[in-house]
Amino acid sequence: MILLREVKPQDIDKLYKLAERLNTLNLPADKARLERIIAKSQDSFGGRYDGIQDREYVFVMIEPTLDQIIGSCMIIAQHGTYERPSVYFRVQQEQMYSGTIKKHFVHQVLQLTFDYHGPTEIGGLILDPEWRGHKLKLGKILSFVRFLYVGMHRDWFRDEIVAELLPPLREDGGSDLWDHVGANFTGLNYMQADRMSRENIEFIRGLFPSTPLYTCLLPAKVKAQIGQVGKSTLPVQKMLSSIGFQYDYSIDPFDGGPTYKARTDQCEPVVRTDMKTFEGWMDDGDEADGVALVGFDLPRAHEVRFRAAFVEYKRQGDDGVLLRGTMLEKLLMQQGDSIGLLPLTGLPHKPALY
């Protein structure tokens, strides 16, 4: 079985090994940056930031018998601030008509846009390839722990949640959109621009045009990729669509990957999450009401403040719940504690415990 918890400083080597599998913007294969990400996550879970805009939470999935980090994911409580606005292309339509030659065109245009008070973002989801295809559907459990945490602490997050999905990229990791747009305005290749954007996006504001870009000027192959999801990301798109996310007609200015968005209070797993009282352990013969993710907040004095596990549950009255699962003892709960419960039975793509 597996355990989910917040990341801690001692995880640096194991997290770096995982990051090497897929060097992403949110989880780069760079130890110095990972150390800063871990420190910010520790401060966020520890309640050291007053403002939502400063908080970033990193979760890891642990295989206890191997003492191995097999997955990671992240919540950015506010994606887009005064210090670091989010930047994207808004995909719009513009109609043109000439009465002289009786011609009408509907053009697709890309409008560079900055957001200084952005939504909550979920991202950084990485699952070790050796653990993909597991019967527990570990990728979905890893994804849902973020919604569990948002549901447990609704006031700490914005009214919308976004997810930026990876587009089709070339085998060499490059982006056709960047080569035909961004490279012409910055003089940087895709890898150079990607690395620079991890620290600062000022060069985008300074060098990109503020006027709309007409996609009819792009090669047909590049235009066809705008807003599309890469093959390996299709399962993520399907899962997000099933719980209330929709394409919001904005794309990443670097690679053209689409943004999916949901209202936080209409996102199904957030709505399903409820605070319950832990009443104790289920007997071996007890029939469960279903399977769930359960989360527990430990006092701030603990090095790890949040832990979660995949369990069977049985309701006790209106507010109580009995639990059964192999990792429950590692949550350090006591009878009478308040816990977050996200029932997965009935959700699309629900994992099966056995």
C-alpha positions in Angstrom: 0.0 0.0 0.0 1.0 3.6 -0.3 1.1 6.7 1.9 0.7 10.4 0.9 2.1 13.3 2.8 3.7 16.7 2.4 7.3 16.8 1.2 10.1 17.3 3.8 13.7 18.4 3.5 15.0 14.9 3.9 13.3 13.9 0.7 15.6 16.0 -1.5 17.6 13.1 -3.0 14.6 10.9 -3.6 12.6 13.8 -5.1 15.5 14.7 -7.4 15.6 11.1 -8.6 11.9 11.3 -9.4 12.2 14.8 -11.1 14.8 13.4 -13.4 12.1 11.2 -14.9 10.3 14.2 -16.3 12.0 17.6 -16.0 8.9 19.9 -15.6 8.5 23.5 -14.8 6.9 22.8 -11.4 9.3 19.9 -10.5 12.7 20.6 -12.2 15.7 18.2 -12.1 17.7 20.9 -10.3 18.6 20.3 -6.6 19.0 23.9 -5.7 15.5 24.7 -7.1 14.0 21.6 -5.5 15.4 22.7 -2.1 13.6 26.1 -2.6 10.4 24.4 -3.6 10.5 22.1 -0.6 11.2 25.0 1.8 8.3 27.0 0.4 6.0 23.9 0.7 7.1 23.4 4.3 6.3 27.1 5.1 2.9 26.8 3.4 1.9 23.6 5.3 3.3 25.2 8.4 1.1 28.3 8.2 3.9 30.7 7.9 2.4 32.7 5.0 -0.5 35.1 5.7 -1.5 35.5 2.0 -2.9 32.9 -0.3 -0.7 34.2 -3.1 2.5 33.0 -1.3 1.5 29.4 -0.7 2.6 26.3 -2.7 2.0 22.8 -1.4 4.0 19.8 -2.6 2.7 16.2 -1.9 4.7 13.0 -2.3 3.5 9.4 -2.6 5.6 6.9 -0.6 6.0 3.2 -1.0 6.9 2.4 2.7 8.4 -1.0 2.3 10.9 0.3 -0.3 11.2 3.7 1.4 10.8 5.2 -2.0 9.1 8.3 -3.4 7.1 7.0 -6.4 5.1 10.1 -7.1 4.7 13.8 -6.5 2.1 16.6 -7.2 1.6 20.2 -6.3 -1.0 22.9 -5.5 -0.2 26.5 -6.3 -2.7 28.4 -4.2 -2.7 31.4 -6.5 -1.2 31.1 -10.0 -0.5 34.7 -10.9 0.6 37.5 -8.5 2.0 41.0 -8.8 5.5 39.7 -8.4 5.0 36.8 -10.9 1.9 37.1 -13.1 0.7 34.1 -15.0 1.1 34.6 -18.8 -0.8 32.9 -21.5 -2.3 33.3 -25.0 -6.0 33.8 -25.0 -7.4 32.0 -28.1 -10.0 34.2 -29.7 -11.8 34.7 -33.0 -11.9 37.8 -35.1 -14.3 38.3 -38.1 -13.3 40.2 -41.2 -15.6 41.0 -44.2 -15.0 42.9 -47.4 -18.1 44.1 -49.3 -16.0 44.9 -52.3 -14.9 41.4 -53.0 -17.7 39.7 -51.0 -15.3 37.8 -48.7 -15.8 36.8 -45.1 -13.2 35.3 -42.8 -13.2 34.1 -39.2 -9.6 34.3 -38.0 -8.2 32.6 -35.0 -6.0 35.0 -33.0 -3.7 34.7 -30.0 -3.7 37.5 -27.5 -1.0 37.7 -25.0 -2.5 38.1 -21.5 -1.2 38.5 -18.0 -3.1 37.7 -14.8 -2.0 39.2 -11.5 -4.7 37.7 -9.3 -5.0 34.2 -10.7 -6.8 31.0 -9.8 -5.5 28.0 -7.9 -3.4 25.7 -10.0 -2.9 22.0 -9.7 0.2 20.7 -11.4 3.6 18.9 -11.0 2.0 15.5 -11.1 4.7 12.9 -11.7 4.3 9.1 -11.2 7.4 6.8 -11.5 6.9 5.0 -14.8 7.5 1.7 -13.0 4.3 2.2 -11.0 2.0 3.2 -13.9 -0.7 0.7 -14.6 -0.9 -0.4 -11.0 -4.3 -1.9 -10.0 -4.8 0.9 -7.4 -4.6 3.5 -10.2 -2.0 5.4 -8.3 -1.9 8.4 -10.7 -5.6 9.1 -9.9 -5.0 8.8 -6.2 -2.1 11.1 -6.5 -4.2 13.6 -8.4 -7.2 13.4 -6.0 -5.1 14.1 -2.9 -4.9 17.7 -4.0 -8.7 18.0 -4.3 -9.0 16.4 -0.8 -6.7 19.0 0.6 -8.6 21.9 -1.1 -11.8 20.5 0.2 -10.4 20.3 3.7 -9.2 23.9 3.6 -11.5 25.6 1.1 -10.8 29.1 2.4 -7.1 28.8 1.6 -7.8 28.5 -2.2 -9.3 30.6 -5.0 -12.8 30.2 -6.6 -11.4 28.6 -9.7 -8.9 25.8 -10.2 -6.8 25.4 -13.4 -4.6 22.7 -14.8 -2.1 23.3 -17.6 -1.8 20.2 -19.8 1.1 19.1 -21.9 0.6 19.5 -25.7 2.1 17.2 -28.4 5.8 17.9 -28.3 8.5 16.6 -30.7 10.6 13.6 -29.9 13.5 15.9 -29.1 11.3 17.7 -26.5 11.0 20.8 -28.6 7.9 22.8 -29.4 6.7 23.7 -33.0 4.7 26.6 -31.7 7.7 28.1 -29.9 9.9 27.7 -32.9 7.5 29.6 -35.1 6.4 32.3 -32.6 8.5 32.7 -29.4 11.9 32.1 -31.0 11.3 34.9 -33.5 10.6 37.4 -30.7 13.2 36.3 -28.1 16.1 34.8 -30.1 15.9 31.8 -27.6 15.3 28.2 -28.3 12.6 26.3 -26.5 14.8 24.8 -23.9 16.6 28.1 -23.1 13.2 29.9 -22.8 11.8 27.2 -20.6 14.7 27.3 -18.2 14.6 31.1 -18.0 10.9 31.2 -17.4 11.3 29.1 -14.2 12.8 32.1 -12.5 11.5 35.1 -14.4 9.0 35.9 -17.2 10.0 39.5 -17.7 11.5 38.7 -21.1 8.1 37.6 -22.3 6.5 40.9 -21.3 9.5 42.9 -22.8 9.8 41.1 -26.1 6.5 39.5 -27.1 4.1 41.8 -29.1 1.0 43.0 -27.3 -1.0 43.0 -30.6 -3.0 39.8 -31.6 -1.1 37.1 -33.5 -3.0 35.6 -36.5 -2.6 31.9 -36.6 -3.4 31.8 -40.3 0.2 32.9 -40.7 1.5 29.7 -39.1 2.1 26.4 -40.9 -1.0 24.3 -40.9 0.7 21.6 -38.7 1.5 24.2 -36.0 -2.0 25.8 -36.1 -3.6 22.3 -35.7 -1.6 21.7 -32.5 -3.0 24.8 -30.7 -5.0 23.8 -27.6 -4.4 20.1 -28.3 -3.3 17.6 -25.6 -0.3 15.2 -26.0 -1.0 11.5 -26.3 0.5 10.8 -22.9 -1.7 13.5 -21.3 -5.0 12.3 -22.7 -5.9 10.2 -19.6 -5.4 13.3 -17.5 -7.6 15.3 -19.8 -10.3 12.6 -19.6 -10.1 12.5 -15.8 -10.3 16.3 -15.4 -13.3 16.5 -17.9 -15.1 13.9 -15.9 -15.0 15.9 -12.6 -16.0 19.3 -14.0 -13.0 20.8 -15.8 -13.3 22.4 -19.3 -10.9 23.9 -21.8 -11.0 27.6 -21.2 -9.5 28.7 -24.6 -6.1 29.8 -23.3 -2.8 28.2 -24.0 0.7 28.2 -22.7 2.8 30.8 -24.8 5.8 28.4 -24.9 4.3 25.2 -26.2 0.6 25.8 -26.9 -0.6 23.4 -24.2 -4.3 24.0 -23.2 -5.5 25.2 -19.8 -8.5 23.4 -18.2 -10.5 25.2 -15.6 -13.3 24.4 -13.1 -15.2 26.4 -10.5 -13.8 25.2 -7.1 -17.2 24.8 -5.6 -18.4 22.8 -8.6 -15.4 20.4 -8.9 -16.8 17.0 -7.9 -14.0 15.7 -5.6 -13.8 19.0 -3.8 -17.6 19.0 -3.2 -17.4 15.4 -2.1 -14.8 16.1 0.6 -16.3 16.3 4.0 -14.9 16.7 7.5 -15.7 13.7 9.7 -14.9 12.4 13.2 -12.6 9.4 13.3 -14.5 6.8 15.4 -12.0 4.0 15.3 -11.2 0.9 13.2 -13.5 -1.3 11.2 -13.7 -5.0 12.3 -12.4 -7.5 9.7 -15.9 -8.7 9.1 -17.5 -5.3 8.6 -18.9 -4.4 5.2 -17.5 -1.1 4.0 -19.6 1.7 2.5 -16.9 2.3 -0.1 -13.3 3.4 -0.6 -12.0 6.8 0.1 -9.0 9.1 0.5 -8.6 10.2 4.1 -6.5 13.2 5.2 -5.3 14.2 8.6 -3.7 17.5 9.7 -1.2 17.1 12.5 -0.3 19.9 14.9 2.3 22.4 13.6 4.9 21.1 16.0 5.2 18.0 13.8 7.7 18.0 10.9 5.1 16.6 8.6 1.7 18.3 9.1 -0.4 16.5 6.5 -0.7 12.8 5.7 -3.3 10.9 3.7 -4.1 7.3 2.8 -6.3 5.2 0.7 -8.9 3.3 2.9 -12.2 1.6 3.2 -14.7 3.5 5.3 -18.0 2.9 7.1 -20.2 5.8 8.2 -21.2 6.1 11.9 -24.2 8.4 12.3 -24.1 11.8 10.6 -20.5 12.9 11.3 -18.6 9.8 12.4 -16.6 7.2 10.3 -14.8 3.9 10.9 -11.8 3.2 8.7 -9.8 0.2 7.5 -6.4 0.4 5.7 -2.8 -0.7 6.0 -1.4 2.8 6.2 -3.8 4.3 8.8 -1.4 3.9 11.7 1.1 6.2 9.9 -1.5 9.0 9.9 -1.1 9.1 13.7 -4.8 9.8 14.3 -6.6 9.3 17.6 -10.2 8.4 18.1 -12.2 11.6 18.1 -9.9 13.5 15.7 -11.3 15.5 12.8 -10.3 14.1 9.4 -11.0 14.9 5.8 -12.8 12.1 3.8 -13.1 12.0 0.0 -15.3 9.1 -1.0 -14.1 7.7 -4.3 -16.9 5.1 -4.8 -19.1 6.4 -7.6 -16.5 8.9 -8.9 -15.4 8.4 -12.5 -12.1 6.5 -12.7 -12.4 5.5 -9.1 -9.6 3.2 -7.9 -10.3 -0.2 -6.5 -8.8 -1.2 -3.2 -8.4 -4.9 -4.0 
